[in-house]
Every structure is written in structure tokens, then in C-alpha cells.
């Protein structure tokens, strides 16, 4: 795991937690999930959120919005989503809109994170 040495990520999280416990809690839980899923992941502040990079490939990002937290995937259109949880109509990007901590489990965030990981995701998922 490669955490930014200058602490920008930690300051970003602290700022969110200081104004909103719910969205801050979702952010912290998603971050832990991503960092645990791939020991080689790098995180950095970009585009107003935290993005995650594996082998120079941007795999996902967490963005805190006014009323929800968005877990975004650059190639979400390639993901298996039988329940239809992923939102977005762009050419590639898809996202999960999370308003409560329970949404992480209720919208199956972990399997989407695993699918986003190069190599690892392909080996852990059926089919």
C-alpha cells in the first residue's frame, strides 16, 4: 500500500469527517476495503477525491458529493452487474451512489472493487 507521504489523503479524510460523520464513515470504509483488496494500490488526491492506482492504471475513485459518496470505476461498463447497482450512462465510467454505510454491503461494493483490480480481479471472480 502506498499512502501519500505528505498526508494529503489523511487531511482530506479528516476534513470530511469534521463536517459529516455519515459520508465520512462511508469514505473511510470504502478506503479500507480498497487498500485491503490490493496491497500494491497507490492512493492520491485527484479530481476532488481519492483515486486508486495499480500498475499505473486508475482503477477507481471515491468522491464525496453533497448528499452521497460516489465510488467510481473508470471501466465500469465492463463490470458484471446483474442487480443493476452501477449508475452512469457514459462510454466507460460507472459508479455506485452510497448514501448510508449499509449501502456498501447492500449494493455489493466489494465485488465491484475486486473486478476493478487488474489481474487480481480477473482471478477471483467466477466466469
N, CA, C and O atoms as CSV, one atom per row, in Angstrom:
chain,resi,resn,atom,element,x,y,z
A,1,UNK,N,N,0.850,-1.163,0.000
A,1,UNK,CA,C,0.000,0.000,0.000
A,1,UNK,C,C,0.896,1.225,0.000
A,1,UNK,O,O,1.872,1.287,0.747
A,2,UNK,N,N,0.566,2.198,-0.836
A,2,UNK,CA,C,1.372,3.400,-0.967
A,2,UNK,C,C,0.508,4.605,-0.619
A,2,UNK,O,O,-0.293,5.059,-1.435
A,3,UNK,N,N,0.676,5.120,0.597
A,3,UNK,CA,C,-0.091,6.274,1.045
A,3,UNK,C,C,0.741,7.523,0.810
A,3,UNK,O,O,1.945,7.525,1.066
A,4,UNK,N,N,0.117,8.572,0.330
A,4,UNK,CA,C,0.840,9.806,0.040
A,4,UNK,C,C,1.641,10.268,1.255
A,4,UNK,O,O,1.078,10.446,2.336
A,5,UNK,N,N,2.950,10.462,1.087
A,5,UNK,CA,C,3.786,10.829,2.227
A,5,UNK,C,C,3.456,12.192,2.808
A,5,UNK,O,O,3.739,12.436,3.981
A,6,UNK,N,N,2.871,13.079,2.032
A,6,UNK,CA,C,2.594,14.416,2.541
A,6,UNK,C,C,1.297,14.497,3.341
A,6,UNK,O,O,0.952,15.566,3.844
A,7,UNK,N,N,0.588,13.405,3.464
A,7,UNK,CA,C,-0.607,13.368,4.301
A,7,UNK,C,C,-1.841,14.015,3.704
A,7,UNK,O,O,-2.816,14.249,4.418
A,8,UNK,N,N,-1.823,14.312,2.404
A,8,UNK,CA,C,-2.992,14.948,1.786
A,8,UNK,C,C,-4.242,14.088,1.927
A,8,UNK,O,O,-5.329,14.614,2.168
A,9,UNK,N,N,-4.104,12.784,1.782
A,9,UNK,CA,C,-5.262,11.899,1.896
A,9,UNK,C,C,-5.806,11.938,3.317
A,9,UNK,O,O,-7.015,12.042,3.524
A,10,UNK,N,N,-4.912,11.853,4.293
A,10,UNK,CA,C,-5.354,11.875,5.683
A,10,UNK,C,C,-6.036,13.200,6.026
A,10,UNK,O,O,-7.035,13.205,6.744
A,11,UNK,N,N,-5.520,14.309,5.530
A,11,UNK,CA,C,-6.145,15.614,5.777
A,11,UNK,C,C,-7.510,15.705,5.107
A,11,UNK,O,O,-8.455,16.249,5.676
A,12,UNK,N,N,-7.604,15.171,3.902
A,12,UNK,CA,C,-8.877,15.159,3.175
A,12,UNK,C,C,-9.934,14.396,3.982
A,12,UNK,O,O,-11.057,14.872,4.155
A,13,UNK,N,N,-9.565,13.218,4.470
A,13,UNK,CA,C,-10.492,12.402,5.253
A,13,UNK,C,C,-10.887,13.128,6.533
A,13,UNK,O,O,-12.065,13.161,6.889
A,14,UNK,N,N,-9.919,13.703,7.220
A,14,UNK,CA,C,-10.209,14.441,8.459
A,14,UNK,C,C,-11.162,15.600,8.192
A,14,UNK,O,O,-12.067,15.854,8.987
A,15,UNK,N,N,-10.964,16.302,7.083
A,15,UNK,CA,C,-11.855,17.411,6.736
A,15,UNK,C,C,-13.287,16.933,6.519
A,15,UNK,O,O,-14.234,17.563,6.989
A,16,UNK,N,N,-13.443,15.820,5.808
A,16,UNK,CA,C,-14.790,15.285,5.559
A,16,UNK,C,C,-15.432,14.850,6.868
A,16,UNK,O,O,-16.594,15.166,7.125
A,17,UNK,N,N,-14.684,14.127,7.699
A,17,UNK,CA,C,-15.227,13.661,8.978
A,17,UNK,C,C,-15.630,14.820,9.887
A,17,UNK,O,O,-16.561,14.691,10.681
A,18,UNK,N,N,-14.937,15.942,9.774
A,18,UNK,CA,C,-15.245,17.077,10.645
A,18,UNK,C,C,-16.583,17.741,10.306
A,18,UNK,O,O,-17.153,18.443,11.141
A,19,UNK,N,N,-17.078,17.525,9.106
A,19,UNK,CA,C,-18.345,18.154,8.716
A,19,UNK,C,C,-19.487,17.171,8.505
A,19,UNK,O,O,-20.650,17.574,8.501
A,20,UNK,N,N,-19.174,15.870,8.327
A,20,UNK,CA,C,-20.249,14.912,8.051
A,20,UNK,C,C,-19.803,13.504,8.446
A,20,UNK,O,O,-19.010,12.875,7.745
A,21,UNK,N,N,-20.320,13.017,9.575
A,21,UNK,CA,C,-19.964,11.683,10.063
A,21,UNK,C,C,-20.420,10.575,9.112
A,21,UNK,O,O,-19.715,9.582,8.933
A,22,UNK,N,N,-21.586,10.738,8.507
A,22,UNK,CA,C,-22.134,9.676,7.659
A,22,UNK,C,C,-21.296,9.517,6.396
A,22,UNK,O,O,-20.802,8.425,6.114
A,23,UNK,N,N,-21.134,10.586,5.642
A,23,UNK,CA,C,-20.336,10.484,4.415
A,23,UNK,C,C,-18.884,10.190,4.737
A,23,UNK,O,O,-18.225,9.463,3.993
A,24,UNK,N,N,-18.369,10.741,5.835
A,24,UNK,CA,C,-17.002,10.445,6.252
A,24,UNK,C,C,-16.820,8.979,6.591
A,24,UNK,O,O,-15.800,8.383,6.247
A,25,UNK,N,N,-17.801,8.392,7.262
A,25,UNK,CA,C,-17.740,6.960,7.593
A,25,UNK,C,C,-17.756,6.082,6.353
A,25,UNK,O,O,-17.036,5.087,6.279
A,26,UNK,N,N,-18.576,6.451,5.385
A,26,UNK,CA,C,-18.617,5.710,4.120
A,26,UNK,C,C,-17.258,5.811,3.430
A,26,UNK,O,O,-16.735,4.809,2.943
A,27,UNK,N,N,-16.692,6.998,3.387
A,27,UNK,CA,C,-15.380,7.219,2.776
A,27,UNK,C,C,-14.316,6.342,3.427
A,27,UNK,O,O,-13.553,5.671,2.731
A,28,UNK,N,N,-14.261,6.345,4.751
A,28,UNK,CA,C,-13.263,5.553,5.477
A,28,UNK,C,C,-13.449,4.060,5.195
A,28,UNK,O,O,-12.471,3.350,4.962
A,29,UNK,N,N,-14.685,3.582,5.215
A,29,UNK,CA,C,-14.946,2.156,4.963
A,29,UNK,C,C,-14.549,1.749,3.550
A,29,UNK,O,O,-13.938,0.697,3.358
A,30,UNK,N,N,-14.887,2.564,2.566
A,30,UNK,CA,C,-14.517,2.253,1.183
A,30,UNK,C,C,-13.002,2.255,1.007
A,30,UNK,O,O,-12.447,1.382,0.338
A,31,UNK,N,N,-12.341,3.234,1.606
A,31,UNK,CA,C,-10.881,3.320,1.519
A,31,UNK,C,C,-10.242,2.056,2.089
A,31,UNK,O,O,-9.359,1.472,1.460
A,32,UNK,N,N,-10.677,1.633,3.265
A,32,UNK,CA,C,-10.122,0.423,3.881
A,32,UNK,C,C,-10.352,-0.787,2.989
A,32,UNK,O,O,-9.461,-1.623,2.835
A,33,UNK,N,N,-11.538,-0.888,2.401
A,33,UNK,CA,C,-11.851,-2.011,1.519
A,33,UNK,C,C,-10.883,-2.055,0.331
A,33,UNK,O,O,-10.350,-3.114,0.000
A,34,UNK,N,N,-10.666,-0.927,-0.293
A,34,UNK,CA,C,-9.786,-0.873,-1.468
A,34,UNK,C,C,-8.343,-1.182,-1.081
A,34,UNK,O,O,-7.669,-1.945,-1.774
A,35,UNK,N,N,-7.866,-0.607,0.005
A,35,UNK,CA,C,-6.482,-0.836,0.425
A,35,UNK,C,C,-6.246,-2.294,0.807
A,35,UNK,O,O,-5.167,-2.829,0.551
A,36,UNK,N,N,-7.229,-2.938,1.409
A,36,UNK,CA,C,-7.102,-4.349,1.772
A,36,UNK,C,C,-7.184,-5.262,0.555
A,36,UNK,O,O,-6.560,-6.323,0.533
A,37,UNK,N,N,-7.940,-4.864,-0.446
A,37,UNK,CA,C,-8.131,-5.711,-1.622
A,37,UNK,C,C,-6.877,-5.810,-2.473
A,37,UNK,O,O,-6.672,-6.815,-3.155
A,38,UNK,N,N,-6.046,-4.800,-2.446
A,38,UNK,CA,C,-4.854,-4.796,-3.293
A,38,UNK,C,C,-3.691,-4.128,-2.569
A,38,UNK,O,O,-3.636,-2.901,-2.482
A,39,UNK,N,N,-2.758,-4.930,-2.047
A,39,UNK,CA,C,-1.615,-4.362,-1.328
A,39,UNK,C,C,-0.764,-3.427,-2.194
A,39,UNK,O,O,-0.062,-2.577,-1.647
A,40,UNK,N,N,-0.801,-3.552,-3.492
A,40,UNK,CA,C,0.011,-2.724,-4.377
A,40,UNK,C,C,-0.653,-1.427,-4.809
A,40,UNK,O,O,-0.108,-0.708,-5.647
A,41,UNK,N,N,-1.812,-1.117,-4.259
A,41,UNK,CA,C,-2.545,0.063,-4.691
A,41,UNK,C,C,-1.878,1.340,-4.171
A,41,UNK,O,O,-1.368,1.375,-3.051
A,42,UNK,N,N,-1.891,2.379,-4.995
A,42,UNK,CA,C,-1.440,3.709,-4.590
A,42,UNK,C,C,-2.661,4.598,-4.530
A,42,UNK,O,O,-3.581,4.455,-5.336
A,43,UNK,N,N,-2.675,5.507,-3.589
A,43,UNK,CA,C,-3.796,6.432,-3.491
A,43,UNK,C,C,-3.265,7.852,-3.529
A,43,UNK,O,O,-2.170,8.144,-3.047
A,44,UNK,N,N,-4.067,8.722,-4.113
A,44,UNK,CA,C,-3.702,10.130,-4.146
A,44,UNK,C,C,-4.936,10.979,-4.346
A,44,UNK,O,O,-5.974,10.497,-4.800
A,45,UNK,N,N,-4.814,12.240,-4.006
A,45,UNK,CA,C,-5.901,13.188,-4.195
A,45,UNK,C,C,-5.854,13.679,-5.640
A,45,UNK,O,O,-4.851,14.233,-6.090
A,46,UNK,N,N,-6.946,13.467,-6.349
A,46,UNK,CA,C,-7.099,13.946,-7.730
A,46,UNK,C,C,-8.578,14.156,-8.003
A,46,UNK,O,O,-9.427,13.457,-7.451
A,47,UNK,N,N,-8.874,15.112,-8.847
A,47,UNK,CA,C,-10.251,15.352,-9.293
A,47,UNK,C,C,-11.211,15.619,-8.133
A,47,UNK,O,O,-12.413,15.391,-8.268
A,48,UNK,N,N,-10.701,16.096,-7.000
A,48,UNK,CA,C,-11.551,16.408,-5.864
A,48,UNK,C,C,-11.909,15.222,-4.988
A,48,UNK,O,O,-12.825,15.316,-4.170
A,49,UNK,N,N,-11.212,14.112,-5.140
A,49,UNK,CA,C,-11.466,12.927,-4.325
A,49,UNK,C,C,-10.196,12.125,-4.173
A,49,UNK,O,O,-9.099,12.615,-4.444
A,50,UNK,N,N,-10.354,10.879,-3.733
A,50,UNK,CA,C,-9.215,9.971,-3.595
A,50,UNK,C,C,-9.296,8.984,-4.749
A,50,UNK,O,O,-10.317,8.322,-4.939
A,51,UNK,N,N,-8.222,8.888,-5.515
A,51,UNK,CA,C,-8.177,7.912,-6.604
A,51,UNK,C,C,-7.187,6.810,-6.248
A,51,UNK,O,O,-6.254,7.012,-5.471
A,52,UNK,N,N,-7.415,5.645,-6.838
A,52,UNK,CA,C,-6.607,4.460,-6.561
A,52,UNK,C,C,-6.004,3.955,-7.851
A,52,UNK,O,O,-6.686,3.808,-8.865
A,53,UNK,N,N,-4.704,3.690,-7.791
A,53,UNK,CA,C,-3.924,3.335,-8.970
A,53,UNK,C,C,-3.175,2.040,-8.693
A,53,UNK,O,O,-2.549,1.883,-7.645
A,54,UNK,N,N,-3.246,1.117,-9.641
A,54,UNK,CA,C,-2.482,-0.133,-9.591
A,54,UNK,C,C,-1.733,-0.252,-10.909
A,54,UNK,O,O,-2.330,-0.158,-11.981
A,55,UNK,N,N,-0.427,-0.458,-10.825
A,55,UNK,CA,C,0.399,-0.602,-12.032
A,55,UNK,C,C,0.132,0.517,-13.032
A,55,UNK,O,O,-0.049,0.250,-14.220
A,56,UNK,N,N,0.106,1.735,-12.580
A,56,UNK,CA,C,-0.122,2.949,-13.369
A,56,UNK,C,C,-1.516,3.020,-14.004
A,56,UNK,O,O,-1.760,3.869,-14.862
A,57,UNK,N,N,-2.419,2.149,-13.596
A,57,UNK,CA,C,-3.794,2.169,-14.110
A,57,UNK,C,C,-4.738,2.682,-13.025
A,57,UNK,O,O,-4.767,2.153,-11.914
A,58,UNK,N,N,-5.501,3.708,-13.356
A,58,UNK,CA,C,-6.504,4.241,-12.437
A,58,UNK,C,C,-7.642,3.231,-12.352
A,58,UNK,O,O,-8.330,2.982,-13.342
A,59,UNK,N,N,-7.843,2.644,-11.156
A,59,UNK,CA,C,-8.863,1.597,-11.046
A,59,UNK,C,C,-10.182,2.106,-10.484
A,59,UNK,O,O,-11.252,1.627,-10.860
A,60,UNK,N,N,-10.101,3.079,-9.582
A,60,UNK,CA,C,-11.340,3.591,-9.002
A,60,UNK,C,C,-11.072,4.899,-8.275
A,60,UNK,O,O,-9.931,5.345,-8.151
A,61,UNK,N,N,-12.147,5.496,-7.803
A,61,UNK,CA,C,-12.037,6.718,-7.030
A,61,UNK,C,C,-13.219,6.859,-6.099
A,61,UNK,O,O,-14.307,6.347,-6.362
A,62,UNK,N,N,-12.983,7.565,-5.003
A,62,UNK,CA,C,-14.038,7.848,-4.043
A,62,UNK,C,C,-14.225,9.364,-4.023
A,62,UNK,O,O,-13.274,10.117,-3.815
A,63,UNK,N,N,-15.446,9.787,-4.239
A,63,UNK,CA,C,-15.748,11.213,-4.316
A,63,UNK,C,C,-16.927,11.527,-3.405
A,63,UNK,O,O,-17.982,10.899,-3.498
A,64,UNK,N,N,-16.742,12.489,-2.541
A,64,UNK,CA,C,-17.788,12.884,-1.603
A,64,UNK,C,C,-18.600,13.997,-2.250
A,64,UNK,O,O,-18.077,15.063,-2.577
A,65,UNK,N,N,-19.858,13.732,-2.424
A,65,UNK,CA,C,-20.779,14.691,-3.023
A,65,UNK,C,C,-21.646,15.324,-1.934
A,65,UNK,O,O,-21.495,15.005,-0.754
A,66,UNK,N,N,-22.530,16.196,-2.320
A,66,UNK,CA,C,-23.353,16.932,-1.357
A,66,UNK,C,C,-24.229,16.010,-0.504
A,66,UNK,O,O,-24.367,16.226,0.700
A,67,UNK,N,N,-24.823,14.980,-1.128
A,67,UNK,CA,C,-25.746,14.108,-0.403
A,67,UNK,C,C,-25.355,12.634,-0.415
A,67,UNK,O,O,-26.083,11.800,0.123
A,68,UNK,N,N,-24.223,12.303,-1.018
A,68,UNK,CA,C,-23.820,10.901,-1.093
A,68,UNK,C,C,-22.315,10.798,-1.325
A,68,UNK,O,O,-21.621,11.797,-1.513
A,69,UNK,N,N,-21.838,9.561,-1.306
A,69,UNK,CA,C,-20.451,9.259,-1.681
A,69,UNK,C,C,-20.520,8.422,-2.946
A,69,UNK,O,O,-21.316,7.488,-3.047
A,70,UNK,N,N,-19.688,8.765,-3.895
A,70,UNK,CA,C,-19.669,8.060,-5.169
A,70,UNK,C,C,-18.401,7.214,-5.257
A,70,UNK,O,O,-17.290,7.731,-5.140
A,71,UNK,N,N,-18.577,5.914,-5.463
A,71,UNK,CA,C,-17.463,5.001,-5.721
A,71,UNK,C,C,-17.449,4.777,-7.225
A,71,UNK,O,O,-18.343,4.136,-7.778
A,72,UNK,N,N,-16.424,5.312,-7.882
A,72,UNK,CA,C,-16.414,5.341,-9.348
A,72,UNK,C,C,-15.383,4.387,-9.929
A,72,UNK,O,O,-14.324,4.145,-9.350
A,73,UNK,N,N,-15.730,3.859,-11.089
A,73,UNK,CA,C,-14.875,2.908,-11.804
A,73,UNK,C,C,-14.712,3.378,-13.243
A,73,UNK,O,O,-15.693,3.554,-13.966
A,74,UNK,N,N,-13.470,3.577,-13.648
A,74,UNK,CA,C,-13.180,4.087,-14.980
A,74,UNK,C,C,-13.652,3.182,-16.102
A,74,UNK,O,O,-13.993,3.663,-17.183
A,75,UNK,N,N,-13.677,1.883,-15.863
A,75,UNK,CA,C,-14.139,0.934,-16.881
A,75,UNK,C,C,-15.316,0.130,-16.352
A,75,UNK,O,O,-15.403,-1.082,-16.553
A,76,UNK,N,N,-16.218,0.827,-15.674
A,76,UNK,CA,C,-17.387,0.183,-15.084
A,76,UNK,C,C,-18.305,-0.478,-16.081
A,76,UNK,O,O,-19.046,-1.396,-15.728
A,77,UNK,N,N,-18.269,-0.021,-17.342
A,77,UNK,CA,C,-19.152,-0.623,-18.336
A,77,UNK,C,C,-18.777,-2.075,-18.615
A,77,UNK,O,O,-19.582,-2.821,-19.174
A,78,UNK,N,N,-17.564,-2.489,-18.234
A,78,UNK,CA,C,-17.128,-3.873,-18.447
A,78,UNK,C,C,-17.449,-4.785,-17.274
A,78,UNK,O,O,-17.222,-5.993,-17.344
A,79,UNK,N,N,-17.975,-4.215,-16.197
A,79,UNK,CA,C,-18.205,-4.993,-14.980
A,79,UNK,C,C,-19.501,-5.783,-15.029
A,79,UNK,O,O,-20.496,-5.360,-15.617
A,80,UNK,N,N,-19.454,-6.937,-14.395
A,80,UNK,CA,C,-20.659,-7.725,-14.210
A,80,UNK,C,C,-21.507,-7.036,-13.138
A,80,UNK,O,O,-21.023,-6.748,-12.044
A,81,UNK,N,N,-22.773,-6.778,-13.462
A,81,UNK,CA,C,-23.665,-6.067,-12.553
A,81,UNK,C,C,-25.085,-6.602,-12.708
A,81,UNK,O,O,-25.973,-5.877,-13.158
A,82,UNK,N,N,-25.308,-7.875,-12.337
A,82,UNK,CA,C,-26.620,-8.479,-12.568
A,82,UNK,C,C,-27.765,-7.786,-11.825
A,82,UNK,O,O,-28.903,-7.818,-12.294
A,83,UNK,N,N,-27.489,-7.163,-10.679
A,83,UNK,CA,C,-28.542,-6.485,-9.923
A,83,UNK,C,C,-28.785,-5.059,-10.406
A,83,UNK,O,O,-29.758,-4.431,-9.988
A,84,UNK,N,N,-27.927,-4.537,-11.272
A,84,UNK,CA,C,-28.098,-3.200,-11.810
A,84,UNK,C,C,-27.788,-2.078,-10.824
A,84,UNK,O,O,-28.430,-1.029,-10.860
A,85,UNK,N,N,-26.814,-2.289,-9.948
A,85,UNK,CA,C,-26.450,-1.269,-8.954
A,85,UNK,C,C,-25.625,-0.131,-9.541
A,85,UNK,O,O,-25.705,0.999,-9.058
A,86,UNK,N,N,-24.844,-0.408,-10.561
A,86,UNK,CA,C,-23.990,0.630,-11.130
A,86,UNK,C,C,-24.836,1.652,-11.879
A,86,UNK,O,O,-25.779,1.310,-12.593
A,87,UNK,N,N,-24.472,2.913,-11.693
A,87,UNK,CA,C,-25.169,4.006,-12.362
A,87,UNK,C,C,-24.221,4.682,-13.339
A,87,UNK,O,O,-23.002,4.538,-13.240
A,88,UNK,N,N,-24.782,5.408,-14.269
A,88,UNK,CA,C,-23.994,6.157,-15.239
A,88,UNK,C,C,-24.284,5.696,-16.646
A,88,UNK,O,O,-24.574,4.524,-16.890
A,89,UNK,N,N,-24.200,6.634,-17.565
A,89,UNK,CA,C,-24.513,6.311,-18.956
A,89,UNK,C,C,-23.395,6.733,-19.899
A,89,UNK,O,O,-23.575,6.748,-21.117
A,90,UNK,N,N,-22.244,7.076,-19.334
A,90,UNK,CA,C,-21.112,7.463,-20.173
A,90,UNK,C,C,-20.542,6.275,-20.925
A,90,UNK,O,O,-20.979,5.139,-20.741
A,91,UNK,N,N,-19.584,6.544,-21.756
A,91,UNK,CA,C,-18.999,5.497,-22.592
A,91,UNK,C,C,-18.321,4.409,-21.748
A,91,UNK,O,O,-18.429,3.228,-22.076
A,92,UNK,N,N,-17.625,4.788,-20.667
A,92,UNK,CA,C,-16.884,3.821,-19.861
A,92,UNK,C,C,-17.238,3.847,-18.379
A,92,UNK,O,O,-17.472,2.798,-17.779
A,93,UNK,N,N,-17.280,5.027,-17.791
A,93,UNK,CA,C,-17.361,5.187,-16.332
A,93,UNK,C,C,-18.729,4.779,-15.796
A,93,UNK,O,O,-19.768,5.048,-16.399
A,94,UNK,N,N,-18.688,4.110,-14.623
A,94,UNK,CA,C,-19.896,3.778,-13.870
A,94,UNK,C,C,-19.593,4.047,-12.401
A,94,UNK,O,O,-18.431,4.115,-12.002
A,95,UNK,N,N,-20.648,4.200,-11.596
A,95,UNK,CA,C,-20.436,4.492,-10.187
A,95,UNK,C,C,-21.546,3.898,-9.329
A,95,UNK,O,O,-22.650,3.618,-9.794
A,96,UNK,N,N,-21.206,3.721,-8.061
A,96,UNK,CA,C,-22.176,3.368,-7.042
A,96,UNK,C,C,-22.450,4.619,-6.229
A,96,UNK,O,O,-21.519,5.293,-5.789
A,97,UNK,N,N,-23.697,4.928,-6.032
A,97,UNK,CA,C,-24.092,6.077,-5.222
A,97,UNK,C,C,-24.452,5.543,-3.836
A,97,UNK,O,O,-25.403,4.777,-3.684
A,98,UNK,N,N,-23.683,5.956,-2.829
A,98,UNK,CA,C,-23.839,5.435,-1.472
A,98,UNK,C,C,-24.257,6.563,-0.527
A,98,UNK,O,O,-23.536,7.548,-0.367
A,99,UNK,N,N,-25.417,6.411,0.090
A,99,UNK,CA,C,-25.938,7.450,0.981
A,99,UNK,C,C,-25.827,7.065,2.447
A,99,UNK,O,O,-25.855,7.931,3.321
A,100,UNK,N,N,-25.702,5.772,2.723
A,100,UNK,CA,C,-25.608,5.266,4.090
A,100,UNK,C,C,-24.543,4.176,4.126
A,100,UNK,O,O,-24.261,3.549,3.105
A,101,UNK,N,N,-23.961,3.953,5.278
A,101,UNK,CA,C,-22.923,2.929,5.433
A,101,UNK,C,C,-23.430,1.554,4.973
A,101,UNK,O,O,-22.670,0.784,4.386
A,102,UNK,N,N,-24.696,1.243,5.230
A,102,UNK,CA,C,-25.282,-0.035,4.820
A,102,UNK,C,C,-25.276,-0.213,3.303
A,102,UNK,O,O,-25.275,-1.344,2.817
A,103,UNK,N,N,-25.272,0.880,2.552
A,103,UNK,CA,C,-25.267,0.791,1.098
A,103,UNK,C,C,-24.018,0.088,0.572
A,103,UNK,O,O,-24.047,-0.485,-0.517
A,104,UNK,N,N,-22.930,0.125,1.327
A,104,UNK,CA,C,-21.696,-0.543,0.892
A,104,UNK,C,C,-21.967,-2.027,0.702
A,104,UNK,O,O,-21.583,-2.603,-0.316
A,105,UNK,N,N,-22.621,-2.647,1.669
A,105,UNK,CA,C,-22.965,-4.069,1.562
A,105,UNK,C,C,-24.188,-4.275,0.677
A,105,UNK,O,O,-24.213,-5.194,-0.141
A,106,UNK,N,N,-25.203,-3.428,0.835
A,106,UNK,CA,C,-26.455,-3.603,0.093
A,106,UNK,C,C,-26.274,-3.475,-1.412
A,106,UNK,O,O,-27.027,-4.069,-2.183
A,107,UNK,N,N,-25.271,-2.698,-1.836
A,107,UNK,CA,C,-25.020,-2.524,-3.268
A,107,UNK,C,C,-23.785,-3.302,-3.729
A,107,UNK,O,O,-23.245,-3.049,-4.805
A,108,UNK,N,N,-23.351,-4.248,-2.902
A,108,UNK,CA,C,-22.249,-5.154,-3.260
A,108,UNK,C,C,-20.989,-4.427,-3.725
A,108,UNK,O,O,-20.431,-4.765,-4.769
A,109,UNK,N,N,-20.542,-3.443,-2.971
A,109,UNK,CA,C,-19.370,-2.665,-3.373
A,109,UNK,C,C,-18.111,-3.522,-3.498
A,109,UNK,O,O,-17.320,-3.313,-4.418
A,110,UNK,N,N,-17.910,-4.478,-2.596
A,110,UNK,CA,C,-16.670,-5.275,-2.601
A,110,UNK,C,C,-16.453,-6.016,-3.923
A,110,UNK,O,O,-15.348,-5.951,-4.462
A,111,UNK,N,N,-17.449,-6.713,-4.471
A,111,UNK,CA,C,-17.207,-7.396,-5.752
A,111,UNK,C,C,-16.859,-6.432,-6.890
A,111,UNK,O,O,-16.117,-6.801,-7.801
A,112,UNK,N,N,-17.377,-5.218,-6.851
A,112,UNK,CA,C,-17.022,-4.241,-7.883
A,112,UNK,C,C,-15.563,-3.810,-7.730
A,112,UNK,O,O,-14.850,-3.647,-8.721
A,113,UNK,N,N,-15.126,-3.626,-6.483
A,113,UNK,CA,C,-13.719,-3.279,-6.235
A,113,UNK,C,C,-12.818,-4.388,-6.755
A,113,UNK,O,O,-11.810,-4.116,-7.408
A,114,UNK,N,N,-13.169,-5.619,-6.473
A,114,UNK,CA,C,-12.356,-6.755,-6.930
A,114,UNK,C,C,-12.320,-6.814,-8.457
A,114,UNK,O,O,-11.270,-7.071,-9.047
A,115,UNK,N,N,-13.465,-6.576,-9.095
A,115,UNK,CA,C,-13.492,-6.581,-10.563
A,115,UNK,C,C,-12.612,-5.485,-11.153
A,115,UNK,O,O,-12.045,-5.654,-12.232
A,116,UNK,N,N,-12.500,-4.368,-10.451
A,116,UNK,CA,C,-11.723,-3.241,-10.967
A,116,UNK,C,C,-10.222,-3.494,-10.917
A,116,UNK,O,O,-9.462,-2.855,-11.645
A,117,UNK,N,N,-9.794,-4.412,-10.073
A,117,UNK,CA,C,-8.361,-4.652,-9.909
A,117,UNK,C,C,-7.795,-5.434,-11.084
A,117,UNK,O,O,-8.306,-6.502,-11.422
A,118,UNK,N,N,-6.752,-4.915,-11.704
A,118,UNK,CA,C,-6.120,-5.670,-12.787
A,118,UNK,C,C,-5.535,-6.963,-12.242
A,118,UNK,O,O,-5.030,-6.998,-11.119
A,119,UNK,N,N,-5.600,-7.992,-13.014
A,119,UNK,CA,C,-5.075,-9.321,-12.691
A,119,UNK,C,C,-5.830,-9.961,-11.539
A,119,UNK,O,O,-6.500,-10.976,-11.731
A,120,UNK,N,N,-5.735,-9.384,-10.341
A,120,UNK,CA,C,-6.365,-9.951,-9.151
A,120,UNK,C,C,-7.860,-10.119,-9.352
A,120,UNK,O,O,-8.400,-11.191,-9.078
A,121,UNK,N,N,-8.536,-9.091,-9.822
A,121,UNK,CA,C,-9.970,-9.151,-10.014
A,121,UNK,C,C,-10.378,-10.244,-10.989
A,121,UNK,O,O,-11.383,-10.926,-10.788
A,122,UNK,N,N,-9.584,-10.405,-12.055
A,122,UNK,CA,C,-9.911,-11.416,-13.061
A,122,UNK,C,C,-9.785,-12.817,-12.479
A,122,UNK,O,O,-10.514,-13.716,-12.896
A,123,UNK,N,N,-8.881,-13.028,-11.527
A,123,UNK,CA,C,-8.664,-14.355,-10.968
A,123,UNK,C,C,-9.641,-14.710,-9.853
A,123,UNK,O,O,-9.870,-15.895,-9.610
A,124,UNK,N,N,-10.220,-13.739,-9.173
A,124,UNK,CA,C,-11.068,-14.019,-8.025
A,124,UNK,C,C,-12.534,-14.162,-8.378
A,124,UNK,O,O,-13.290,-14.763,-7.615
A,125,UNK,N,N,-12.947,-13.640,-9.487
A,125,UNK,CA,C,-14.363,-13.658,-9.828
A,125,UNK,C,C,-14.692,-14.826,-10.764
A,125,UNK,O,O,-13.904,-15.172,-11.645
A,126,UNK,N,N,-15.861,-15.422,-10.560
A,126,UNK,CA,C,-16.252,-16.517,-11.458
A,126,UNK,C,C,-16.502,-16.005,-12.870
A,126,UNK,O,O,-16.887,-14.855,-13.084
A,127,UNK,N,N,-16.270,-16.901,-13.823
A,127,UNK,CA,C,-16.586,-16.569,-15.223
A,127,UNK,C,C,-15.532,-15.804,-15.822
A,127,UNK,O,O,-15.625,-15.436,-16.993
